[in-house]
Amino acid sequence: MGLFDKLKQGLQKTKQILQTDVRDLFKSGDILDEACLEKFEARLIRTDMGVASANAIVAELREKHGGRTVVVNEIWETVRTKLVQLLRKDGVAWDPADPLSPLQLASSGPTVILVSGVNGSGKTTSIAKLSNLIKQSGRSLVLAAADTFRAAAVEQLAMWAGRIGCEIVRGENAADPASVAHKGCERLLATNADVLIVDTAGRLQTQKNLMDQLGKIKRVIANKVPGAPHESLIVLDATTGQNALSQIKSFSDLVQCTGIILTKLDGTAKGGVVVAVRQTMGVPVKYVGVGEGIDDLQVFDPEGFARALVTE
């Protein structure tokens, strides 16, 4: 299955909300009136894309098609075009064929990527998938297992490291996570590796002690490697919908999130949250998970996302 087909399949639940009975709203030959637009706006909001984004799409439909005879394909094309515009808020676009194009790699020297997120978001699996992309690009990689409070998480990361073929640095059980990040940086520099990915324990944004600990990890990394972390990625579970917005704000206040890995897009009808995150928080979705396999992480492509969402 190709990348677009995986994305299209992953968005099936979200598409069902938009397209179920939409033909009853937009019937070829009818006049597009305000009642139809209001019903469609309600459908958009149900995908968790947010009121502002839904308003913007409906305003575009109103301007271009309101009071005119409905041509269904033209309606969908307007929706698709507006979605792309909303997702490319600042004009940023990456090359879907280049898996590392979303990453801010260091211009010289090694790159450090800090990964955080709440419990159960799919963080460890996402790190494995991202590590696989980095290894496939020919770069050398070190992983730092700074989730020292959950032995199973360390073992899971070690298993992935073995499969992918990269080194892993770990600490004693319940050791200071910042010390593991420090050891990871030291190993990165000693081996002249290209990239270090620092895993962190899943934590709720309301857990102040754990959040402060995350800030300490970032400071340790910054002191050890110039310009680090070069990327601060937050892993978000798409099924949380609008709750993802408060997560990003809390984490970003501490570690200045530079991008999002959105997981479980294939298991939710709330795929519209991609749009809400971009519009509300300004943090770009860089990767999306569309399955459990090691290859089921792909560069987020606004054009592909919009096309997958509105095509049959």
C-alpha positions in Angstrom: 0.0 0.0 0.0 1.4 3.4 -1.0 1.8 6.3 1.4 -1.3 8.2 0.1 -3.4 5.0 0.3 -2.3 4.5 3.9 -3.2 8.0 4.8 -6.6 7.7 3.0 -7.3 4.5 4.8 -6.2 6.1 8.1 -8.7 9.0 7.6 -11.7 6.7 6.9 -13.4 7.5 10.2 -13.0 11.2 9.9 -14.1 11.0 6.2 -17.3 9.2 7.3 -18.3 12.2 9.4 -17.8 14.6 6.5 -19.2 12.5 3.7 -22.0 10.5 5.3 -25.2 11.9 3.8 -23.3 14.9 2.5 -24.9 14.2 -0.9 -28.1 15.0 0.9 -26.6 18.4 1.8 -25.0 19.1 -1.6 -27.2 17.8 -4.3 -26.2 18.6 -7.9 -28.7 21.1 -9.4 -29.9 22.4 -6.0 -29.1 26.0 -4.9 -26.5 26.1 -2.1 -28.3 27.9 0.7 -27.4 28.9 4.3 -29.2 25.9 5.8 -26.9 23.5 3.9 -23.8 25.5 4.9 -24.8 25.5 8.6 -25.2 21.7 8.5 -21.9 21.2 6.8 -20.2 23.5 9.3 -21.5 21.3 12.1 -20.0 18.2 10.4 -16.6 20.0 10.1 -16.7 20.9 13.8 -17.4 17.2 14.7 -14.1 16.2 13.2 -12.5 18.4 16.0 -10.9 20.9 13.5 -12.2 23.7 15.7 -14.9 26.4 15.2 -12.5 29.0 13.6 -11.3 26.5 10.9 -14.8 25.3 10.2 -15.9 29.0 9.9 -13.1 29.7 7.5 -14.0 26.8 5.2 -17.7 27.6 5.2 -17.0 31.3 4.5 -15.0 30.2 1.4 -17.9 28.0 0.3 -20.4 30.9 0.9 -18.3 33.3 -1.1 -17.6 31.0 -4.1 -20.8 28.9 -4.2 -23.5 30.5 -2.0 -26.8 31.1 -3.8 -25.5 29.2 -6.9 -26.3 25.8 -8.4 -24.4 23.0 -6.6 -21.7 21.2 -8.5 -20.5 18.6 -6.0 -17.0 18.2 -7.4 -16.4 22.0 -7.3 -17.6 22.1 -3.6 -15.1 19.5 -2.6 -12.3 21.2 -4.5 -13.0 24.4 -2.6 -12.9 22.5 0.7 -9.7 20.8 -0.3 -8.0 24.1 -1.4 -9.0 25.9 1.8 -7.8 23.0 4.0 -4.4 23.1 2.4 -4.2 26.9 3.0 -5.1 26.5 6.6 -2.6 23.8 7.2 0.2 25.8 5.4 -0.4 28.7 7.7 3.1 30.1 7.3 3.8 28.6 3.9 5.8 25.7 5.3 5.8 22.6 3.1 7.9 19.5 3.2 8.8 17.0 0.6 6.8 13.8 1.2 9.5 11.8 -0.7 12.2 13.0 1.8 11.4 11.5 5.2 13.8 13.9 7.0 12.7 17.1 5.3 10.5 18.2 8.3 13.5 17.9 10.7 15.7 20.9 11.7 19.0 19.1 11.5 22.1 20.9 12.8 23.9 22.8 10.1 27.2 21.4 11.6 27.9 18.8 14.2 25.3 16.4 15.7 21.6 16.9 16.0 19.7 16.3 19.2 15.9 15.5 19.1 14.0 15.7 22.4 10.7 13.8 22.4 7.9 14.3 25.0 4.2 13.6 25.4 1.6 12.3 27.8 1.2 8.7 28.9 -0.2 6.4 26.2 0.3 8.7 23.3 2.5 6.2 21.4 5.7 8.0 22.1 8.1 5.0 22.3 6.7 3.5 19.1 6.9 6.8 17.3 10.6 7.2 18.3 11.3 3.7 16.9 9.6 4.7 13.6 11.5 8.0 13.4 14.7 6.2 14.3 14.1 3.8 11.4 13.7 6.8 9.0 16.9 8.3 10.2 18.9 5.1 9.9 17.5 4.5 6.4 18.8 7.9 5.4 22.4 6.6 6.2 22.8 8.6 9.4 24.2 7.1 12.6 22.0 7.3 15.6 22.1 7.0 19.5 19.0 6.6 21.6 18.8 7.8 25.2 16.2 6.0 27.3 15.4 8.7 29.8 12.1 7.1 30.9 13.8 5.6 33.9 10.7 5.0 36.0 9.2 2.4 33.7 11.5 -0.5 33.0 9.1 -1.8 30.3 9.5 1.4 28.3 13.3 1.0 28.4 13.1 -2.6 27.3 10.8 -1.7 24.5 13.1 1.0 23.3 16.1 -1.4 23.6 14.2 -4.0 21.5 13.6 -1.4 18.8 17.2 -0.2 18.9 18.3 -3.8 18.3 16.0 -4.2 15.3 16.9 -0.9 13.8 20.6 -1.3 14.5 21.4 1.7 16.6 23.1 2.2 20.0 21.0 2.9 23.2 22.1 4.5 26.4 20.2 3.7 29.6 20.4 4.4 33.3 19.6 2.5 36.5 16.0 2.0 37.3 14.5 5.3 38.8 17.8 7.2 38.1 17.6 10.9 37.4 16.3 11.1 33.8 18.5 14.2 33.2 21.6 12.1 33.9 20.6 9.6 31.2 20.1 12.5 28.8 23.6 13.7 29.8 25.1 10.3 29.2 23.3 10.2 25.8 24.9 13.5 24.8 28.3 12.3 25.9 27.9 9.1 23.8 26.8 11.1 20.9 29.9 13.2 21.0 32.3 10.4 21.8 31.1 8.3 18.8 30.7 11.2 16.4 27.1 10.0 15.7 24.9 12.1 13.6 21.7 12.1 15.7 20.7 11.6 19.3 17.0 11.0 20.2 16.1 11.5 23.9 13.0 9.6 25.0 11.3 10.9 28.1 8.7 9.5 30.5 5.1 10.0 29.6 3.6 12.6 31.9 0.4 14.6 32.2 0.7 18.3 31.8 -0.8 18.7 35.3 2.0 16.8 37.0 4.2 19.7 38.0 7.2 17.7 39.4 7.4 15.6 36.2 7.0 18.7 34.0 9.8 20.5 35.9 11.9 17.4 35.4 11.3 17.7 31.6 12.6 21.2 31.8 15.7 20.0 33.5 16.4 17.5 30.8 16.2 20.2 28.2 18.6 22.4 30.1 21.1 19.5 30.4 21.0 18.8 26.7 21.4 22.5 25.9 24.5 22.7 28.1 26.1 19.7 26.6 25.5 20.2 22.9 25.5 23.6 21.3 22.1 24.6 19.9 20.4 21.5 21.3 17.8 20.3 21.3 17.5 21.1 17.6 14.0 19.6 17.6 11.6 19.3 20.4 8.9 17.0 19.2 5.7 16.3 21.1 3.8 13.1 20.4 0.0 13.6 20.4 -2.7 10.9 20.2 -5.2 12.0 17.5 -8.1 10.3 19.4 -7.8 13.0 22.1 -9.1 15.6 19.7 -9.3 19.1 21.1 -7.6 18.0 24.4 -4.4 18.0 22.4 -4.4 21.8 22.4 -3.9 22.1 26.1 -1.2 19.4 26.0 0.8 21.3 23.4 0.5 24.6 25.4 1.8 23.1 28.6 4.7 21.1 27.1 5.6 24.0 24.8 5.9 26.4 27.7 8.7 24.2 29.1 10.5 22.7 26.1 9.4 25.0 23.2 7.9 22.4 20.9 9.0 22.7 17.3 6.8 20.0 15.8 4.2 17.3 16.4 4.1 13.6 15.7 0.4 12.8 15.5 -0.4 9.1 16.3 -3.4 6.9 15.9 -4.9 8.9 13.1 -6.2 5.6 11.8 -8.3 5.0 14.9 -10.3 8.2 15.2 -13.0 10.4 13.7 -11.2 13.4 15.1 -8.6 13.8 12.3 -9.6 17.4 11.9 -7.6 18.2 15.0 -4.6 18.5 12.6 -6.2 21.7 11.4 -7.1 23.0 14.8 -3.5 22.5 16.1 -2.0 24.3 13.2 -4.4 27.2 13.5 -4.5 27.6 17.3 -1.0 26.7 18.4 1.1 27.5 15.4 3.1 24.3 15.9 3.3 22.2 12.7 2.4 18.6 12.5 5.6 17.1 11.0 4.7 13.4 11.0 1.6 11.3 11.2 1.2 7.7 12.3 -1.2 5.7 10.2 -0.6 2.1 11.5 1.4 0.0 13.9 4.2 -1.1 11.5 7.7 0.3 11.6 7.1 2.0 8.2 3.8 3.5 9.2 5.1 7.0 10.0 5.0 9.5 7.2 5.8 13.1 6.5 2.7 15.2 7.0 1.7 16.5 3.6 -1.2 19.1 3.7 -2.0 18.5 0.1 -2.1 14.7 0.6 -4.1 15.1 3.8 -6.7 17.3 2.2 -7.0 15.1 -0.8 -7.3 11.9 1.3 -10.0 13.6 3.4 -12.3 14.8 0.6 -11.8 12.3 -2.2 -14.1 9.3 -2.6 
